[in-house]
């Protein structure tokens, strides 16, 4: 745990969705081989069970974005013990029965952060892979489309929060934009091409949460059929698996965009 995101495995011929959508790329087989710590998902699971259409992964991303305040000497945003310790204001609110439900500010959360010293966004993704065998965006029984949208919003919020801390004049609008994408992929200047390859509803060099969610739904349920790839809604289970991530990796942008566009029209249009 506690390592910055590593995108050294990116290749320019990978599909745009695989390149920039963390909800897909972080489920790759490389992650499966290196993720063993489930602590963050264990921490988030109880809160997620009481929250409709939000997975433990989504809860953890939301609470990370709320708690993080800086880079703390690293090149990636992270949470350190000072970010989650109970302050005077928190104690006053607690006196009146108002307590933060942020998982990282709970007793167990504070202990986890204290033990790890720094928790990165990559740790959240790794924990989901370790616990669920992929990126879990929806719990069993949740509405898949709404859960995918909630996950997309949470991931974009976490990305934007980090980017805005480094660039105070950044436009925080709930959409993935060029500068934000360049902040976490290795190929500087490649983000516009990726966004052009993905965008199908907004008409600008950005990706909305609804579009992101549509790609998650498109990825969930991908199946290999002979030499090609198909999509089965009966195979959708709320988890982007390594097998699905690999299928996305090899898909042509237009082919995958068409499938995502179908998901968009069905669930968000």
Residue pairs with C-beta under 8 A, 6 or more apart in sequence:
1 37
1 39
1 116
1 119
1 123
1 126
1 127
2 78
2 116
2 117
2 118
2 119
2 120
2 123
3 120
3 122
3 123
4 74
4 75
4 76
4 120
4 122
5 76
5 120
5 121
5 122
5 184
6 122
7 25
7 184
7 185
7 186
8 186
9 28
9 30
10 19
10 185
10 186
10 187
12 187
12 190
14 249
15 197
15 248
15 249
15 250
15 251
15 252
15 253
15 256
16 193
16 194
16 195
16 196
16 197
16 198
16 253
17 24
17 197
17 198
17 215
17 219
17 248
17 251
17 253
17 256
17 260
18 24
18 25
18 245
18 248
18 249
19 25
19 185
19 187
19 190
19 194
20 176
20 181
20 185
20 191
20 194
20 195
20 198
21 198
21 212
21 215
21 216
22 125
22 135
22 155
22 159
22 184
23 135
23 137
23 151
23 152
23 155
23 212
23 215
23 216
23 219
23 240
24 135
24 215
24 216
24 219
24 240
24 244
24 245
24 248
25 245
26 122
26 125
26 126
26 128
26 129
26 135
27 129
27 134
27 135
27 240
27 241
27 242
27 244
27 245
28 242
28 245
28 246
28 249
29 242
29 245
29 246
31 125
31 126
31 129
31 242
32 129
32 133
32 242
34 126
35 126
35 127
35 129
35 130
36 130
37 123
37 126
37 127
37 130
38 127
38 130
38 131
39 112
39 127
40 60
40 112
40 119
40 123
40 124
40 127
41 56
41 57
41 60
41 127
41 128
41 130
41 131
41 132
41 136
42 131
43 60
43 103
43 104
43 106
43 108
43 109
43 112
44 56
44 57
44 59
44 60
44 63
44 103
45 56
47 56
47 59
47 101
47 103
48 54
48 55
48 56
48 58
48 59
48 139
49 139
51 59
52 142
53 138
53 142
53 143
53 146
53 147
53 150
54 62
54 139
54 142
54 147
54 150
54 151
54 154
55 136
55 137
55 138
55 139
55 142
55 147
55 151
55 238
56 128
56 131
56 136
56 139
57 124
57 125
57 128
57 132
57 135
57 136
57 137
57 151
58 137
58 147
58 150
58 151
58 154
59 103
60 103
60 124
60 127
60 128
61 121
61 124
61 151
61 154
61 155
61 157
61 158
62 154
62 157
62 158
63 102
63 103
63 104
64 79
64 104
64 119
64 121
64 124
64 158
65 154
65 157
65 158
65 161
66 102
67 79
67 83
67 84
67 102
67 104
67 105
68 77
68 78
68 79
68 83
68 161
68 162
68 165
69 83
69 165
70 77
70 165
71 77
71 78
71 165
71 166
72 78
72 80
72 118
74 118
74 120
76 120
76 121
76 122
76 162
77 120
77 121
77 158
77 161
77 162
77 165
78 118
78 119
78 120
78 121
79 104
79 113
79 118
79 119
80 113
80 117
80 118
81 110
81 113
81 114
81 117
83 104
83 113
84 102
84 104
84 105
84 109
84 110
84 113
85 110
86 94
86 105
86 110
90 99
90 100
90 105
93 99
93 100
102 109
103 109
104 110
104 112
104 113
104 119
112 119
113 119
116 123
121 158
121 162
125 135
128 134
128 135
128 136
129 135
132 239
133 239
133 241
133 242
134 239
134 240
134 241
134 242
134 244
134 245
135 239
135 240
136 238
136 239
137 147
137 148
137 151
137 216
137 220
137 238
137 239
137 240
138 144
138 147
138 148
138 151
138 238
138 239
139 147
139 238
140 238
142 238
144 217
144 220
144 236
144 238
145 213
145 217
145 263
145 267
145 268
147 238
148 213
148 214
148 216
148 217
148 220
149 209
149 210
149 213
149 268
151 213
151 216
152 209
152 210
152 212
152 213
152 216
153 174
153 209
155 212
156 174
156 175
156 176
156 209
156 212
157 174
159 176
159 180
159 183
159 184
160 170
160 172
160 174
160 180
161 172
162 183
163 170
163 179
163 180
163 183
164 170
164 172
166 183
167 179
170 179
170 180
171 177
173 206
174 208
174 209
175 202
175 206
175 207
175 208
175 209
176 195
176 206
176 207
176 212
177 195
177 205
177 206
178 191
178 192
178 195
178 205
178 206
179 191
181 191
181 194
181 195
182 188
182 189
182 190
182 191
185 191
185 194
192 205
195 205
195 206
195 207
196 205
197 253
197 257
198 207
198 211
198 215
198 253
198 257
198 260
199 205
199 206
199 207
199 211
200 211
200 257
200 260
200 261
200 264
201 208
201 210
201 211
201 261
201 264
202 208
202 211
210 264
210 268
211 260
211 264
213 263
213 267
213 268
214 260
214 261
214 263
214 264
214 267
214 268
215 256
215 260
215 263
216 240
217 236
217 260
217 263
217 267
218 231
218 256
218 259
218 260
218 262
218 263
219 240
219 244
219 245
219 247
219 248
220 235
220 236
220 237
220 238
220 239
220 240
220 244
221 231
221 232
221 233
221 234
221 235
221 236
221 244
222 229
222 230
222 231
222 235
222 244
222 247
222 248
223 229
223 230
223 231
223 232
223 235
223 247
224 230
224 247
229 247
229 250
229 251
229 255
231 259
248 256
